[in-house]
Amino acid sequence: MPRPSSKERLLDAAAEVLLTEGAESLTLEAVARRAGVSKGGLFYHFPTKQALVAGMVERLVGAFDAALAGAGERPGDALRAYVTATIPEAPEPAGGLPADRVTAALLAGVLVDPAGLAPLRERYAAWQRRLVEDGVDPAVATLVRLAVDGWWAARLLGLAVPEAGLHERVRGHLMEMIDGVVDSGR
C-alpha cells in the first residue's frame, strides 16, 4: 500500500483533531503537532486555516466527483452513482462511518466560517447540473438528489434513520424510481 502524501497526512491529522478535540480546536498549530511536522511544513500546503478547511472539503467531495465521473452515459447512470456514493446498501449506525464523523465535525467547523461552504456550494451546483442532464426528467433527478441529501443528513445526525429492512426497501425504491423514469422515457 503506498504511503500517503504529506498533504494527505496533514488532512488526516486535521480530521483527527476535529474528531478527538472538536471544531474549536482545529488550529494550524494543532494540525502540525498531530502530523508531526513543523508549522512551515504545514504552511507549504495550507498557508491558512481556510485553505486547510478547503482542502478537507475538497477531499470529502472527491468521492462524489469520482462516482459521477465514473458513471456511464446511459440515462439514470449519474443518479444511480449519486445514490450509491451517498447511501450504503445496508444501514450503518448514525455517524458510524469514519467519513460521516469527519464530515459532521468539518461541517461544524465550516459553520463557524460560512465562507468555507463556498467550495461545497460550487460542487453541489455542479452535481445538480450533472444530475439534471442525466437523461431523465430534471424534476425527478432533483427529487432523487434532495431525497438522498436529506437521508444522508439524517444518517449523519442520527435523525430517525431507517432501520435494517426499511433502509434496503427505501434505497431499492429510489433505484426503482430512477429505472422507472428511464424505462418510461420521461
N, C-alpha and C positions, 0 to 999 in steps of 0.2 A: 504494500500500500504506500503510495507516495506521501511524503511528508508535506503537511500544509505550508503554504507560503507564509512569509512574515505577515502580510496583510491579513490572511485568513486567521492566523494565530491571534492577532490583535482583535479581530472581530469576535473570535471565540472568547477571548479574555473579557471583552465588553459584555458579551452575553452572560458570562459567569458573574460579573459584577452585578448586572441587573437582577439575575436570579437569586443571588445569595445576599446582596446588600440593599437592593431596591433601586428604583429610578433616581432617587435623590443622591445616591452615592456614585452615580455614573459621572466620573470626572476623568480627565486625561491622565492625571496622576495615578488614580486607582487602576485604570486600564494598563498603564505602563508597568506598574508594580505587579499586577496579576500576570501579565505576559512575560515578566522578567526582562524587560527592555528599558533602555533609557528613554526619557521624555523626547530626546532628539530622534531616537529610532521611531517613536510613535508619530512625532510631528512630520517625519518624512512621508508617511502615508496619510495621516489625518492631522492637518495643522490646527483644526478647531474641533470642539465638541460637536458642532453642527455637521462637520464633514464626517466625523465618526458615526453619528446617527444616520446620516445619509448613506454611508457605506453599509450599515446594518439593514436599513430599509431595502437598499439595492439587493443585498444578499437574500433577504427574505422573499422578495418578489421574483427573484431569479427562477425559482421553481415554476411559477406560473408562466413566465415568459418562455421557458424551455418547453413546458407542456403545450402551450399554444403554438409555438414554433414547430413542434413535432406532430401536431395534429394534421391529419390528412386534408385533402381538398374536397372531400365529399360533403354535401350538406349535412350539418349537425356535428361534424367531427370536432370542431373547436369547442362547441358546447359540451360534448361528451368529455373532452380533455379537461375542461374547466371543472366539471363535476368531479372527475377522477382526481384531479390535483388538489381539490379542496375538501372533499368528504370521503373518508376512508370507507372501504366496503363493509367493514364491521365496526360496531361502536367502540370508541376509545373513551376512557374516563375523561371527564372535564379537565382540560388542561394537561392531560396525560402525556401527550406527545411533546418531546423536547421543543420542537418548533412552536407549539402552542404556548408554552411557558415563556419562551423568548419573545414571541410576538406580543403577548399580553404585557410583559414588562417593558418592551420597546414602545408600545403604544402609550403606556402610562408616561414614559419619558417624553415622548413626542407631544403629548397633550400639554406638557409644561411649556413647550416651544412650538406653537401651531405651525410655524414656518417649516418645521421638519416634516409636516404632512404633504408639502407641495410635491415631492417626487412620487409619493404614493398616489396622490390625486391624478398626476400625469399618467401613471401606469394604469390606473383604473379606467381613465378615459380611453387609453389605447386598447385595453382589453375589451371595453364596451364596443368600440368601433369594430374590432375583430369579430366579436360575437354577433353583432347585428349584420355583419357581412358574411355570415356563415351559411347562407343559402336557405335559411328558414325565416319565417315571419319575424321581423325585428321586435315586435311586441312579445312574442313567445321567447325569443332569445333574451330579452331584458327581464321577463318574468323569471326565467330559469336562473339568470345571474343573481337577481335580487333574492330569490328563494335560497340559493346556495350561499350567498353572502350572509343572509340572516341566520342560516343554520350554522355556518362557520362561527359567527359571533356568539351564538347561543352555546356552541361547544366550548368556545374559548372562555366564556364567562360562567359556564355551568348553569345556564338558564333553561330548565325543563328540556333537557336534551333527550331525544327519543332513545328508548332502551332497546336492547337486543330484540330482534324480531321486527319491531316497528321501524327501527333505523334502516334495516335492509329493505323493508317494504317501501318506505318513503323514497329512499335512493333509487330503488327499482322503478317507482312511478315517475320520478324525474327523467330517468333514462327512457322510459316508455313514452313520455310526453314528447321528448326530442324525436324519437323514432317515429311516433305517430304523425307529427307535423311534417317530417321528412317524407314519410310514405304517402301522405295525402297531397304533397306538393304545395302546401300552404306556406 
